[in-house]
Amino acid sequence: MITTFYGAQSFGGDAAYVDRLVRALARRGHEIEVVHCADAFRAVRGDAPLMPFEPPPGVVIHRLESPFGVLSPLWTHQTGRVGPKGRLIGGLLERGRFDVVHLHNVSLVGGPHLLTLTSRAGNAVRLMTAHEYWLVCPMHVLWKLNRRPCDTPTCVRCTVHGRRPPQLWRYRPMLKSALEHLDALIFPSRYSIETHARLGIEGAKIHLPYFLPDGWASLASDVVMEQWSDRPYLLAVGRMVGLKGFQDLIPLMAQMPELDLRIAGAGPEEGRLRRLADGLPNVRFEGLLDSRRVAALMAGATALAVPSLSWETFGYVVLEAFAVGTPVIARRRGALPELIGESGGGLVFESGTEFVEAARRLTADRQLRDELGRRGQEAAATVWSESRHISRYLAIIDGVARRRGLPLDVSSQPDRRDERLREPLLAGE
């Protein structure tokens, strides 16, 4: 697994998915090594805290650091090439004798050049999951000028507005050529597939939605804590940035004094959101919580509110709410309606009026709330289960291996690697 952010040095659904996939495969006896870039995290971290993280047992983690520091990910961002870390990653690919090389968010750990570099892994099956819109958007999220969803490309203007230097490699055939080195390009939602196709990404695309680990719902019952509230409440969870839309919810709570809004998370917009909530006693900020406390808070909520303004490629918090039997009120954006439609586990809204109506409806009608929660829980246990995901994931690998005539048994991975590669590559190596 190669990705920019991982473990404690991460934020976002892509890192959560990689960690969950790694752990699920490791539990099934597969041997895994993860490469991520500490320099990249430092370059974009800002005041974001380290995530709570316990390394998966038996998994080798390569935390890459360059003597060039943050200049290394900047090199990749500007040139589209691996840069100073190329020797380390290339050597690992050549010596590792890997059956599979799976790329995730590679924007700052290698860029398009990394896709080409995977050819040094010999006959390994080469996969990539497009967790965001990096393939078609220099800002990754199709969020124009940090104000609204992107409808027409103005990429140079957006990058300059976002205080990032324009990426000249995007105007050359570099990315198109690099994608030809992959055996499979994977997307977490049908919406993401359609959007990438519309924006020029050619070739076959595989739909493989995210999943929740077996037993995730039990996290809520594992937590012994004070009662969250003696009043009904809505919950919003996520990084506090403008595109998540929390700023749209807070003023609406003035219309619903009988209902509380709890917001869990942290981010650069927290100060602005707190000022927006001044004078609203039914808005509470819970801070950055670990998975267990998030699960417990979700389990007690009337509904999870997902007011994202951008074109989400998936929506992990939706699955987490479903897993504990809590319905979701989601904005009609990106893949969110797809998740609601496939599960029947929630309601969608567009305007503030529609959100207030949905919240009041679920608060007043306990039977409806429980029925939607039941549907979501059933979908989380079947459609988005760990066992189904891993089965489909290994089937993708098996299909590629058969097409290429590779003698690969995905059900049994014998250890064919040198023992010296069991030690991770760290700074200065």
Order of alpha helices (4+ residues) and beta strands (2+ residues): alpha-beta-alpha-beta-alpha-alpha-beta-alpha-beta-beta-beta-alpha-alpha-beta-alpha-beta-alpha-beta-alpha-beta-alpha-beta-alpha-beta-alpha-beta-alpha-beta-alpha-alpha-alpha
